[in-house]
Amino acid sequence: MMMNAEEPIRRIWHEYNLAPVQSIVSLLPDYRRYIVNDRYVIHFSSLQDESVDLHSEKEAYRILRGASVPVPETIVLDESGRVVPFSFLITTRLKGGPLSRSWPDLEAPDREHLAREAGRYLATIHTYSFDTFKTLSAAPGDEGFTNGYRYIQNKFRKYARKAINADRIEKTTIARIKMVLDKLRPLFERVEKASLLHGQFHLNQLWQHNGELTGIIGFEQAHTGDPAFDLQSDDRLDPSFPGYLPSFYEGYEQVKALEPQNVLKQSFCKLLFYLDRLAVSSPEPREAYEENHNKLSRQLNLLEINTVHLA
């Protein structure tokens, strides 16, 4: 997003009377985030980017602050575009660095311990319950959705509309996905209370130091919803991070039990992830589009087989 952030960062630090800028380190490959003075992290977003909700990120940190899940402390949120032509969130810096970077160098016992901690932390986040399903930055009067089915149906409709408008998927495939969702409707409708969700839980968002998790970042897609949505990324973790998933789920279930029907809901949420990737993959290489399309097709075929017994 911003290849040269030094001048905007210096301007922001001057505007908010923060300590003089001594160092700026990009959290590659994420050009949205920079470590400043080894003490702060600044997270940029374009004023028009709906995929990055810095207000929701700030609100998630507020909710979790003081809980057993370590998160940064918010220093400044500015979405005015007055100081620089971007929105930005400044937080304290967590100790260490992203777990995704250090994972290959960790010993097996440390990997298992960190994965269990990650599972416990996410399950703890999911214990925060809400009456409605909506973004954390929802405007007053936005009632959101009243159950898990309406919530997931809205995501499906939004992703499907984007993919169709971008001419990235056939309408017959969308019809097949809808038929699967219709069969899963009773499972999603059982979720009457929304949980706090991270929105894009991954090892890039987990920070560790000396074999201990120091916290979680990246809550810009945080919202209230069905926990199955936060668990839809596990297929992107293996084989990139071998050994992570078994220990992760072990830790998760130490805090929050997973019901048997969660497997089907989680599988459908994976399908939605691939559908969303299709909708935004227009600028990506042809290979990326084909990979997402193939994953979506395989996931849809699997779901059709696994839901054949449902009315």
N, C-alpha and C positions, 0 to 999 in steps of 0.2 A: 504494500500500500504506500508506504513512505520510505523511499530509499535513502533520503538524507533528512533526518529528523533533528539534526543538531540545532539549527536556527529556530524552528518552532519550539523546541524544548527550552532553549534559553529564554525565549520570549515569555513562555508560560511561567518558568521559575521566577523571572523578574516580576511578572504581573502579580503573582501570589506570594511574593516576599519569602520564597524558600531559599535555602542555602545556595551559595554560588555553585554553578554546575562544574564539577571537576571531571566526571567521567560519564559516558553514555555507552551502553552495551546493548546491541540488538539481541532479542531472544529469537535468533534464527531457527527455522525459516519463517517465523512469524514477525513480519515487519510491522505489525500493529503494536507490539509491546517492546518496551525498552527499559532496562535497568539504569537508573540514574543515581550516581554517587554511591553505588552499592547499597543503597538504603531504601530507594523507592522504585516502584514500577509504574510506568505510565502506559495506558492502553488507549490507542487512538481508534476512532471510527469515523468514516465519512458521514456527513450529516444526512445522507440519503440511504445509508445502508441499513435495511430493515433486519438483516440477519444478526446484527450486533446491537444488543440492547444494553447499553451501559447503565441505565437506570435499574434494570432488573439485576444486573451484576451487583450494583451497590446495595440494593434491597436484600439480596441473598446474603451478602456479607453482614448486613445489619441483623438479619434473623439468626444467623449462626454465630454471631460474635458472642463469646463467652460460653458457647456450648463445647461439647467434647470434640467437635470437628474444628481443627485449626484453620482459620482463613485470614487473609490480610485485613488490615484496618483501612477504611476509606479516608483519604485526606481531602481530595477535591473531586467533584464531578462538575464538568462544565459542558453543557450541550448547546450553548448560545451561538457558537461560531464567532464570537466577538474578538477573542484574543488571537485565535488561529482558525482557519476555515475547516475545522474538524471538531467533533465531539471528543472529549478525553476524560479518562478516569485515572486519578493518581491514588495509589495505595502504598502501604508499607510493603517491603520486600520480605518474602519468606526466606528462611535459611536454606542453603543448598541450591539445588537446581532440579529441572524436570527429570522424573524417574525414567522417562523414555530414553534419555541420553545415557544414564549410568547403568541401565539394566544389563547390557552385554558384559559389563565388567564385574557384576556382583556374583558372589558365591551363591550356590543353590539355597542354603538356609536363609540368607538375607532376602533372596527373591521371594521365598515362601512367606516369610514374615511380613514383608512389605505388601505382598498381594493380599494377605489376610487383613492387614490394617486397612488397605484400600476398600475391601469388601465391607468391613465394619463401618468405615466412615460413610460410604454411600448408603448403607442400610440405615445409619443414624440420620442422615439427611432425609431419607424417606419416612422417618417416623414423625416428621412435622406434618400435621394434617390441616386441611382447609376445606371449607364448605363448597367452594366452586373451583372449576378448572379454568385457569386463565393465566396470562402473563403477570409477572410481578409489577410491571409498569402500567397495568390496566388503568384507564381513566376512571374517576369516580362515576358511578352509574353503570359501568360495564359489568354486567352480571355474570359473564362467562358462561360456562356450561354446567349442567346440574349432575351429570354422571359421566362415567368413563367412556360410554359409547358415543355420546354427543361430542366429547372431546376428540376421540380418535377419528370419528367421522369427519369432523371439521379439518383435521390434518390431511386426511385422504383427499378430500375435495380440493383443498388448496394446492396440494402437490400435483394432483391429477390435472387441474386446470392449467397450472404452469407448464407441465410437460406437454399437454396437448397444444397449448398456444405456441410453444417453442417447436412444435412438430417433431417431438422426440419420442413419441410413443403412439401405438395404434389404439383407436377407440375400443376395439374388440378386447385388447388386453386390459384396459380400464374396466370394461364390463366384467371380465373374469375376476379382477380384484374385488369389485363391488360384491360379487356373489360370495366370495370367501368372507368378506366383512359381514355380510348378512348372516352367514352361519355362525360367526363368532360374536354376534351382537349380544346374546345372553351373557357371555363371559365378561365382556366389557361393561355391560349394564350393572353387573354386581358391584362394581367399584363406585360407591356412592360418596366416598370422601376422597378428595384429592390429596396427593402427597407433594411435598417440595421436591422438585427434580432439578438436577444439575443441567441437563439439556444436551451435553456433549461430553460425557464422562470418558476420559481416556488417560493413558499414562503421561501424555504431554501436560495434562492439567494437575498431575500429582507431583509434588516436590519432596525430595528426600535429602537427608544429610547424615552421613555415617551410619547408614542402614536403618534410619528411622524416618517415617513420613513427617514432614514439617508442615504440611498443609495442602490445601486445594485451591486452585485459581480457576479462571475461565468460566464464570457463571453468566456470561452475556446472553445465553439462551435459557436461563433458569425460568421455570414457570411451575405452576401446580398442575399435576396430571397423574396418570397411571404409572406406577414404578416400572412397568414393563418397558416403557419408552426409554428409560435410562439404561436398560440392559440389552438394547438392540445392537450394540456395537461389538459384542464379544467376538464375532467372527473376524473382525479387523485386528484382533489382538494376537491371534495365533495364525501362522507360525512366527510372527514378528517378535513376540515375547513368550517363548516357550516356558511352560510351567506356571504361567500366571493364572489362568482361569480356574483350575481346581482349588487352589488356595484362596483365590478371590471369593468364590462362591461359598467356601467353607467359612470364611470370615463374615460374609454377608448374613448367612443363616444363623450365625451366633447371636445376631441382633434382631433379625427379622426373618421369619419363615417364608419360604417361597411355596405358594400353592401349586399343585400339579398343573392346573390350567394355565399357569403363567407361561409354560413352554409354548403353547399355541399363540398366546398374545404377544409374547416376545418375538416369535417368528414373524407375525404380521407386522410388528413394528420395524423389523429388519427390512421387510418388503417396502415399507414406506420410506425408509432411509434410501434405498436404491432408487425409488421413484423420485425422491427429492433430488438426488444426485443427477438423475437424467435431466431434470428441469433446469439445472444450473450448469450443465456440462457443455453448453454450446461453444464456449471459447476453448474448451479443452481439446487435446489431440483426439483424433478418431479412435485411437486405441483405448482411451479412457472411457469414451462413450460406449464402445463395444463391451468393455469389461463390466460396466454398470448394467448394461442391457442384459448381458448373459447372466449376471448374478440375480437380477430381478426375475428373469425367466425361470431359473432353477428354483428360486425361492417360491415363486408362484406355483410351479408344478408340485413342489413338496407340500405346500399348504393345501392344495386341492386334494392331494392324496390323504393327508392327515385330517381333513375335515369332512371326508366323504360320509362318515358315520353321523355327522351332525344334521339336524333337521334344517 
